[in-house]
Amino acid sequence: MAEKLDDIIVSEDEFEIEKSTVPETAGGEPQKETLPSGGRGGKQRAVAPGFFARTGQFVRDTRAEMRRVSWPTANDVMNTTKITLVAVVFFALYLFGVDRVWAFLIEHLRVWLGGS
Protein backbone atom coordinates (compact mmCIF):
# COMPACT_ATOMS: atom_id res chain seq x y z
CA MET A 1 0.00 0.00 0.00
CA ALA A 2 2.80 2.44 0.86
CA GLU A 3 4.44 1.83 -2.49
CA LYS A 4 1.25 2.87 -4.28
CA LEU A 5 0.96 6.04 -2.21
CA ASP A 6 4.54 6.99 -3.04
CA ASP A 7 3.62 6.89 -6.74
CA ILE A 8 0.74 9.27 -6.14
CA ILE A 9 2.56 11.90 -4.08
CA VAL A 10 3.93 14.70 -6.25
CA SER A 11 6.30 17.41 -5.14
CA GLU A 12 5.58 21.09 -5.80
CA ASP A 13 8.31 21.19 -8.44
CA GLU A 14 6.67 18.41 -10.46
CA PHE A 15 3.14 19.76 -10.09
CA GLU A 16 1.89 21.78 -13.05
CA ILE A 17 -0.81 24.33 -12.53
CA GLU A 18 -3.31 24.39 -15.36
CA LYS A 19 -3.55 27.61 -17.33
CA SER A 20 -6.30 29.95 -16.36
CA THR A 21 -9.25 30.36 -18.70
CA VAL A 22 -8.69 34.13 -18.65
CA PRO A 23 -7.95 35.33 -22.20
CA GLU A 24 -4.34 36.26 -22.82
CA THR A 25 -2.85 39.22 -24.61
CA ALA A 26 -0.29 38.82 -27.40
CA GLY A 27 2.49 38.82 -24.77
CA GLY A 28 0.96 35.85 -22.92
CA GLU A 29 -0.30 37.90 -19.96
CA PRO A 30 -3.98 37.85 -18.94
CA GLN A 31 -5.95 40.79 -20.26
CA LYS A 32 -6.45 43.49 -17.66
CA GLU A 33 -9.20 46.03 -17.40
CA THR A 34 -8.68 49.28 -15.56
CA LEU A 35 -11.55 50.30 -13.35
CA PRO A 36 -12.81 53.85 -13.74
CA SER A 37 -11.10 56.44 -11.57
CA GLY A 38 -14.21 56.62 -9.40
CA GLY A 39 -13.66 52.95 -8.60
CA ARG A 40 -10.76 51.53 -6.62
CA GLY A 41 -8.05 53.96 -7.56
CA GLY A 42 -7.28 52.55 -11.03
CA LYS A 43 -6.65 48.96 -9.88
CA GLN A 44 -6.77 46.32 -12.58
CA ARG A 45 -8.78 43.12 -12.70
CA ALA A 46 -8.83 40.18 -15.10
CA VAL A 47 -11.59 40.18 -17.73
CA ALA A 48 -13.83 37.11 -17.64
CA PRO A 49 -13.63 35.03 -20.83
CA GLY A 50 -16.47 35.28 -23.31
CA PHE A 51 -19.04 32.67 -24.21
CA PHE A 52 -17.08 31.26 -27.15
CA ALA A 53 -13.83 31.05 -25.19
CA ARG A 54 -15.57 29.15 -22.38
CA THR A 55 -17.36 26.87 -24.86
CA GLY A 56 -14.09 26.13 -26.67
CA GLN A 57 -12.36 25.36 -23.37
CA PHE A 58 -15.24 23.08 -22.37
CA VAL A 59 -14.99 21.14 -25.64
CA ARG A 60 -11.20 20.77 -25.28
CA ASP A 61 -11.54 19.59 -21.67
CA THR A 62 -14.29 17.15 -22.64
CA ARG A 63 -12.23 15.65 -25.47
CA ALA A 64 -9.20 15.30 -23.17
CA GLU A 65 -11.32 13.56 -20.52
CA MET A 66 -12.89 11.20 -23.08
CA ARG A 67 -9.40 10.08 -24.14
CA ARG A 68 -8.75 8.97 -20.54
CA VAL A 69 -11.91 6.84 -20.34
CA SER A 70 -11.39 3.09 -20.01
CA TRP A 71 -13.84 1.70 -22.58
CA PRO A 72 -15.16 -1.88 -22.17
CA THR A 73 -14.55 -4.48 -24.86
CA ALA A 74 -17.42 -5.80 -26.98
CA ASN A 75 -17.19 -9.10 -25.10
CA ASP A 76 -17.58 -7.30 -21.74
CA VAL A 77 -20.64 -5.44 -23.02
CA MET A 78 -22.23 -8.67 -24.30
CA ASN A 79 -21.62 -10.47 -20.98
CA THR A 80 -23.04 -7.69 -18.82
CA THR A 81 -26.04 -7.36 -21.16
CA LYS A 82 -26.80 -11.07 -20.83
CA ILE A 83 -26.50 -10.89 -17.04
CA THR A 84 -28.83 -7.89 -16.95
CA LEU A 85 -31.45 -9.58 -19.14
CA VAL A 86 -31.38 -12.76 -17.03
CA ALA A 87 -31.76 -10.70 -13.84
CA VAL A 88 -34.68 -8.72 -15.28
CA VAL A 89 -36.52 -11.89 -16.38
CA PHE A 90 -35.85 -13.57 -13.01
CA PHE A 91 -37.18 -10.64 -10.97
CA ALA A 92 -40.17 -10.17 -13.29
CA LEU A 93 -41.17 -13.82 -12.79
CA TYR A 94 -40.53 -13.60 -9.03
CA LEU A 95 -42.67 -10.47 -8.61
CA PHE A 96 -45.41 -11.97 -10.82
CA GLY A 97 -45.46 -15.06 -8.55
CA VAL A 98 -45.59 -12.99 -5.36
CA ASP A 99 -48.42 -10.90 -6.84
CA ARG A 100 -50.42 -14.04 -7.77
CA VAL A 101 -49.94 -15.55 -4.28
CA TRP A 102 -51.12 -12.37 -2.56
CA ALA A 103 -54.08 -12.03 -4.93
CA PHE A 104 -55.07 -15.65 -4.19
CA LEU A 105 -54.74 -15.16 -0.41
CA ILE A 106 -56.67 -11.89 -0.37
CA GLU A 107 -59.48 -13.30 -2.52
CA HIS A 108 -59.86 -16.37 -0.29
CA LEU A 109 -59.67 -14.25 2.88
CA ARG A 110 -62.44 -12.01 1.50
CA VAL A 111 -64.65 -15.03 0.74
CA TRP A 112 -63.88 -16.63 4.11
CA LEU A 113 -64.84 -13.43 5.97
CA GLY A 114 -68.24 -13.45 4.24
CA GLY A 115 -67.64 -11.03 1.39
CA SER A 116 -69.29 -11.60 -1.95
C-alpha positions as CSV (number, residue, x, y, z in Angstrom):
1,M,0.0,0.0,0.0
2,A,2.8,2.4,0.9
3,E,4.4,1.8,-2.5
4,K,1.3,2.9,-4.3
5,L,1.0,6.0,-2.2
6,D,4.5,7.0,-3.0
7,D,3.6,6.9,-6.7
8,I,0.7,9.3,-6.1
9,I,2.6,11.9,-4.1
10,V,3.9,14.7,-6.3
11,S,6.3,17.4,-5.1
12,E,5.6,21.1,-5.8
13,D,8.3,21.2,-8.4
14,E,6.7,18.4,-10.5
15,F,3.1,19.8,-10.1
16,E,1.9,21.8,-13.0
17,I,-0.8,24.3,-12.5
18,E,-3.3,24.4,-15.4
19,K,-3.6,27.6,-17.3
20,S,-6.3,29.9,-16.4
21,T,-9.2,30.4,-18.7
22,V,-8.7,34.1,-18.7
23,P,-7.9,35.3,-22.2
24,E,-4.3,36.3,-22.8
25,T,-2.8,39.2,-24.6
26,A,-0.3,38.8,-27.4
27,G,2.5,38.8,-24.8
28,G,1.0,35.8,-22.9
29,E,-0.3,37.9,-20.0
30,P,-4.0,37.8,-18.9
31,Q,-5.9,40.8,-20.3
32,K,-6.5,43.5,-17.7
33,E,-9.2,46.0,-17.4
34,T,-8.7,49.3,-15.6
35,L,-11.5,50.3,-13.3
36,P,-12.8,53.9,-13.7
37,S,-11.1,56.4,-11.6
38,G,-14.2,56.6,-9.4
39,G,-13.7,53.0,-8.6
40,R,-10.8,51.5,-6.6
41,G,-8.1,54.0,-7.6
42,G,-7.3,52.5,-11.0
43,K,-6.7,49.0,-9.9
44,Q,-6.8,46.3,-12.6
45,R,-8.8,43.1,-12.7
46,A,-8.8,40.2,-15.1
47,V,-11.6,40.2,-17.7
48,A,-13.8,37.1,-17.6
49,P,-13.6,35.0,-20.8
50,G,-16.5,35.3,-23.3
51,F,-19.0,32.7,-24.2
52,F,-17.1,31.3,-27.2
53,A,-13.8,31.0,-25.2
54,R,-15.6,29.1,-22.4
55,T,-17.4,26.9,-24.9
56,G,-14.1,26.1,-26.7
57,Q,-12.4,25.4,-23.4
58,F,-15.2,23.1,-22.4
59,V,-15.0,21.1,-25.6
60,R,-11.2,20.8,-25.3
61,D,-11.5,19.6,-21.7
62,T,-14.3,17.1,-22.6
63,R,-12.2,15.6,-25.5
64,A,-9.2,15.3,-23.2
65,E,-11.3,13.6,-20.5
66,M,-12.9,11.2,-23.1
67,R,-9.4,10.1,-24.1
68,R,-8.7,9.0,-20.5
69,V,-11.9,6.8,-20.3
70,S,-11.4,3.1,-20.0
71,W,-13.8,1.7,-22.6
72,P,-15.2,-1.9,-22.2
73,T,-14.5,-4.5,-24.9
74,A,-17.4,-5.8,-27.0
75,N,-17.2,-9.1,-25.1
76,D,-17.6,-7.3,-21.7
77,V,-20.6,-5.4,-23.0
78,M,-22.2,-8.7,-24.3
79,N,-21.6,-10.5,-21.0
80,T,-23.0,-7.7,-18.8
81,T,-26.0,-7.4,-21.2
82,K,-26.8,-11.1,-20.8
83,I,-26.5,-10.9,-17.0
84,T,-28.8,-7.9,-17.0
85,L,-31.5,-9.6,-19.1
86,V,-31.4,-12.8,-17.0
87,A,-31.8,-10.7,-13.8
88,V,-34.7,-8.7,-15.3
89,V,-36.5,-11.9,-16.4
90,F,-35.9,-13.6,-13.0
91,F,-37.2,-10.6,-11.0
92,A,-40.2,-10.2,-13.3
93,L,-41.2,-13.8,-12.8
94,Y,-40.5,-13.6,-9.0
95,L,-42.7,-10.5,-8.6
96,F,-45.4,-12.0,-10.8
97,G,-45.5,-15.1,-8.6
98,V,-45.6,-13.0,-5.4
99,D,-48.4,-10.9,-6.8
100,R,-50.4,-14.0,-7.8
101,V,-49.9,-15.6,-4.3
102,W,-51.1,-12.4,-2.6
103,A,-54.1,-12.0,-4.9
104,F,-55.1,-15.7,-4.2
105,L,-54.7,-15.2,-0.4
106,I,-56.7,-11.9,-0.4
107,E,-59.5,-13.3,-2.5
108,H,-59.9,-16.4,-0.3
109,L,-59.7,-14.2,2.9
110,R,-62.4,-12.0,1.5
111,V,-64.6,-15.0,0.7
112,W,-63.9,-16.6,4.1
113,L,-64.8,-13.4,6.0
114,G,-68.2,-13.5,4.2
115,G,-67.6,-11.0,1.4
116,S,-69.3,-11.6,-1.9
